[in-house]
């Protein structure tokens, strides 16, 4: 593994030296690949365009990130920005000099890459959804082939830039981002076969959220009981990050778990709320308004930050924020706009 890690560090150094002018692009790619973008941007857009795609998007993102957490606890993966300081691979010679950036110092294990895995799963869902819509519209064969090549190429380019960005930022080794992409696509393909997610009851949402949370916590406690410290990376991040303020609690494993469980709970509550109104039959103007208002409100919600001093309150406030972020576009905004703009005819909404 040391040899594989050394190749990865060498690639990171080469990228940092040769593509220094692309730092902004790589930073943007890492931000776009974060599941935060899926929950706060992609989901509201898709929910009022194609409800089934939006639901699939959330399930793929949540299940994929949950699996990523479990895999990281099993595989343990080093991260370049601390490995290069602790390895004995370079002997008495100087270790390569790796730059660090504000988004370098993530606190969890590195394998597989969560950013690459999340981006692969989310983009796979969106690309296959667009191709499915083209099929429904009886798109001519030649045009469909062109669209297929175009969308696949766009997805490949996005994933390539995301993977390069994670290696450039010294947050991951190349093999970790490759593993993330392959696993993300596999999760998206498997979850997409589950038809029950489109009609799941509130009880099913509740029990699945409880199961995923309980499994992760029980697995953590089991490994702790046999002497495995699953939070070993927190110490390394705090030790080797050149700026302590770059180490954020929201990158910790349990922060990710609670955030995703809040997202799944928000979807279940939103779809089964008494306020919920299916906007499928409404005009494009109404649905566009729902999307615009949802994005505006989510921009405000996104600005809410919580003190990391008390970890328990931080985790549960993050859970609540994630729940609200999905409840807003699914139920609250359509209900409010329906109250304001919908004309009644014969006692029923038009």
C-alpha positions in Angstrom: 0.0 0.0 0.0 2.9 2.4 0.7 4.0 2.1 -2.9 0.4 2.7 -4.1 0.2 5.7 -1.8 3.5 7.1 -3.0 2.3 7.0 -6.6 -0.8 8.9 -5.5 1.2 11.5 -3.7 3.4 11.9 -6.7 0.3 12.5 -8.9 -1.0 15.0 -6.4 2.3 17.0 -6.5 2.3 16.9 -10.3 -1.3 18.2 -10.4 -0.6 20.9 -8.0 2.5 22.0 -9.9 1.1 21.8 -13.4 -2.5 22.9 -12.8 -2.1 25.6 -10.2 -4.2 28.0 -12.3 -7.1 25.5 -12.1 -7.4 25.7 -8.4 -10.7 27.5 -8.6 -12.2 25.0 -10.9 -11.1 22.1 -8.7 -12.5 23.8 -5.7 -15.8 24.3 -7.5 -15.8 20.7 -8.6 -15.4 19.5 -5.0 -18.2 21.7 -3.9 -20.6 20.6 -6.7 -19.7 16.9 -5.9 -20.7 17.3 -2.3 -24.2 15.9 -1.6 -25.1 19.2 -0.1 -25.5 20.4 -3.7 -27.9 17.5 -4.4 -30.1 18.2 -1.4 -30.2 22.0 -1.7 -30.2 22.4 -5.6 -30.7 19.3 -7.6 -33.6 17.9 -5.5 -35.9 21.0 -5.6 -35.4 21.2 -9.3 -36.2 17.6 -10.1 -39.0 17.3 -7.5 -41.2 19.8 -9.4 -40.1 18.4 -12.8 -40.2 14.6 -12.2 -41.2 13.5 -8.7 -40.0 9.9 -9.2 -36.5 11.1 -10.3 -36.2 13.3 -7.2 -37.2 10.5 -4.9 -34.7 8.2 -6.5 -32.0 10.9 -6.2 -32.5 11.1 -2.5 -32.5 7.4 -1.9 -29.4 6.9 -4.0 -27.6 9.8 -2.3 -28.6 8.7 1.3 -28.0 4.9 0.8 -24.8 5.6 -1.0 -23.4 7.9 1.6 -24.4 5.5 4.4 -22.6 2.7 2.6 -19.6 5.0 2.1 -19.5 5.5 5.9 -19.6 1.8 6.6 -17.0 1.0 3.9 -14.7 3.7 5.3 -14.9 2.0 8.8 -14.1 -1.3 7.2 -11.3 -0.2 4.7 -9.8 2.5 6.9 -8.1 4.6 4.2 -5.3 7.0 4.7 -5.4 10.5 3.3 -2.4 12.1 1.4 -2.2 15.2 3.5 -1.4 13.2 6.7 0.1 10.0 5.2 3.0 11.9 3.7 4.1 13.1 7.1 3.8 9.8 9.0 5.0 7.2 6.5 8.4 5.7 6.7 8.4 5.0 3.0 10.8 7.8 2.1 13.3 6.8 4.8 15.8 9.6 5.7 15.1 11.4 2.5 12.7 14.4 2.2 9.0 13.7 1.8 7.2 15.3 -1.1 5.7 18.7 -0.3 1.9 18.7 -0.6 -0.1 21.9 -0.5 -3.3 22.0 1.6 -6.5 23.9 0.9 -9.5 24.9 3.0 -11.3 21.8 1.9 -8.4 19.4 2.2 -8.6 18.5 5.9 -11.5 16.1 6.0 -11.7 14.1 9.2 -12.9 10.7 8.1 -11.0 7.8 6.6 -10.3 8.2 2.9 -11.5 5.0 1.1 -13.6 5.1 -0.9 -14.0 8.8 -1.8 -17.4 10.1 -0.7 -17.3 13.0 -3.1 -16.6 10.7 -6.1 -19.1 8.1 -4.9 -21.8 10.7 -4.4 -21.2 12.5 -7.6 -21.2 9.2 -9.6 -24.5 8.1 -8.1 -26.2 11.4 -8.5 -25.1 12.1 -12.0 -25.9 8.5 -13.1 -29.5 9.0 -11.8 -29.9 12.4 -13.6 -28.4 11.2 -16.9 -30.5 8.0 -17.0 -33.5 10.0 -16.1 -33.0 12.4 -19.0 -32.5 9.5 -21.4 -35.6 7.9 -20.1 -37.5 11.1 -20.7 -36.2 11.2 -24.3 -37.5 7.6 -24.8 -40.9 8.6 -23.4 -41.0 11.5 -25.9 -40.3 9.0 -28.7 -37.1 10.7 -29.6 -35.7 9.7 -33.1 -33.1 7.0 -32.9 -30.3 9.1 -34.3 -31.1 12.0 -32.0 -31.3 9.7 -29.0 -27.9 8.2 -29.8 -26.5 11.7 -30.0 -28.1 12.6 -26.7 -26.8 9.4 -25.1 -23.2 10.1 -26.2 -23.5 13.8 -25.2 -24.9 13.1 -21.7 -22.5 10.3 -21.0 -19.6 12.4 -22.1 -20.7 15.3 -19.8 -21.0 12.9 -16.9 -17.6 11.4 -17.6 -16.1 14.9 -17.8 -17.7 15.9 -14.5 -16.5 12.8 -12.7 -13.0 13.2 -14.1 -12.8 16.7 -12.9 -14.2 15.7 -9.5 -11.7 12.9 -9.2 -8.8 15.2 -10.2 -10.0 17.8 -7.7 -9.9 15.4 -4.8 -6.4 14.3 -5.7 -5.3 17.9 -6.4 -6.6 18.9 -3.0 -4.6 16.1 -1.4 -7.8 14.8 0.2 -7.7 11.4 -1.6 -5.4 9.0 -3.4 -6.3 8.1 -7.0 -7.4 4.5 -6.2 -9.8 5.9 -3.6 -11.6 8.1 -6.1 -11.8 5.3 -8.7 -13.3 3.0 -6.1 -15.8 5.8 -5.2 -16.9 6.2 -8.8 -17.4 2.5 -9.4 -19.3 2.0 -6.1 -21.4 5.1 -6.6 -22.6 3.9 -10.0 -23.3 0.4 -8.6 -25.4 1.8 -5.8 -27.4 4.0 -8.2 -28.1 1.0 -10.5 -29.2 -1.2 -7.6 -31.3 1.3 -5.8 -33.0 2.3 -9.1 -34.4 -1.2 -9.3 -36.3 -0.8 -6.1 -39.8 0.3 -7.2 -41.2 0.4 -3.7 -39.3 3.6 -2.9 -41.9 5.6 -4.9 -44.8 4.5 -2.8 -43.1 3.9 0.6 -45.3 4.7 3.6 -44.3 7.0 6.4 -43.8 4.0 8.7 -41.4 2.5 6.2 -39.4 5.7 6.0 -39.3 5.8 9.8 -38.2 2.2 10.2 -35.5 2.4 7.4 -34.1 5.6 8.9 -34.0 3.9 12.3 -32.5 0.7 10.9 -29.7 2.6 9.0 -28.9 4.7 12.0 -29.0 1.8 14.5 -26.8 -0.4 12.2 -24.1 2.3 11.9 -24.1 3.0 15.6 -24.1 -0.7 16.5 -21.3 -1.4 14.1 -19.3 1.4 15.6 -19.9 0.2 19.1 -19.0 -3.4 18.1 -15.7 -2.4 16.6 -15.0 -0.2 19.6 -15.6 -3.2 21.8 -13.0 -5.3 20.0 -10.4 -2.5 20.3 -10.8 -0.7 16.9 -10.8 3.1 17.2 -13.0 4.3 14.3 -12.3 8.0 15.1 -8.5 7.6 14.7 -8.6 10.0 11.8 -9.8 12.9 13.9 -6.5 13.1 15.7 -4.5 12.9 12.4 -6.6 15.7 10.9 -6.1 17.9 13.9 -2.4 17.1 14.0 -1.4 17.6 10.3 -3.8 20.2 9.0 -1.8 23.4 8.7 -4.8 25.6 9.8 -6.9 24.2 12.7 -9.9 26.2 11.5 -9.9 24.0 8.3 -10.9 21.0 10.4 -14.7 21.0 10.4 -16.9 18.8 12.5 -19.4 18.5 9.7 -17.0 16.2 7.9 -16.9 13.8 10.8 -18.6 10.3 10.3 -21.5 10.9 12.7 -22.2 14.3 11.3 -22.6 12.7 7.8 -24.8 9.9 9.2 -27.2 12.3 11.1 -27.4 14.6 8.1 -28.4 11.9 5.7 -30.9 10.4 8.1 -32.4 13.8 8.5 -32.7 14.0 4.7 -34.5 10.7 4.5 -36.8 11.7 7.3 -37.6 15.0 5.6 -38.5 13.2 2.4 -40.9 10.8 4.3 -42.5 13.6 6.2 -42.8 15.8 3.2 -44.5 13.2 1.0 -46.9 12.1 3.8 -47.6 15.5 5.3 -51.2 16.8 5.4 -49.9 19.8 3.6 -48.5 17.8 0.6 -50.0 18.5 -2.8 -48.9 16.6 -5.8 -47.9 19.2 -8.4 -47.6 16.8 -11.3 -50.9 18.1 -12.9 -50.2 21.7 -12.2 -48.9 24.2 -14.8 -45.2 24.6 -15.5 -45.5 28.2 -14.3 -46.7 27.0 -10.8 -44.0 24.3 -10.6 -41.4 26.8 -11.7 -42.6 29.1 -9.0 -42.3 26.3 -6.4 -38.8 25.6 -7.5 -37.7 29.3 -7.4 -39.3 29.9 -3.9 -37.8 26.6 -2.6 -34.3 27.5 -3.8 -34.6 31.0 -2.2 -35.7 29.5 1.2 -33.1 26.8 1.1 -30.5 29.5 0.5 -31.5 31.0 3.8 -31.6 27.7 5.6 -28.2 26.8 4.2 -26.8 29.9 6.0 -27.7 28.4 9.4 -24.6 27.3 11.2 -24.2 25.6 14.6 -21.5 25.7 17.2 -19.4 22.6 17.2 -18.6 23.1 20.9 -21.3 20.6 22.0 -21.1 17.7 19.6 -24.5 16.2 20.5 -26.4 19.4 19.9 -24.5 20.0 16.7 -25.4 16.6 15.4 -29.1 16.9 16.2 -29.4 20.4 14.9 -27.8 19.2 11.7 -30.4 16.4 11.6 -33.2 19.0 12.0 -31.7 21.3 9.3 -31.5 18.4 6.8 -35.1 17.4 7.6 -36.4 20.9 7.0 -34.3 21.3 3.8 -36.3 18.4 2.2 -39.6 19.2 3.7 -39.6 22.8 2.3 -39.7 21.9 -1.4 -41.8 18.7 -1.1 -44.6 20.0 1.0 -44.3 23.5 2.6 -43.8 25.6 -0.5 -46.3 23.9 -2.8 -48.9 24.1 -0.1 -48.2 27.8 0.6 -48.2 28.8 -3.1 -51.3 26.7 -3.7 -53.1 28.7 -0.9 -52.0 32.0 -2.4 -52.4 31.5 -6.2 -54.7 28.5 -6.8 -58.2 29.5 -7.8 -61.0 27.3 -6.6 -63.6 25.8 -8.8 -66.5 23.8 -7.5 -64.7 23.5 -4.1 -61.7 21.7 -5.7 -58.3 23.0 -6.8 -58.0 23.5 -10.5 
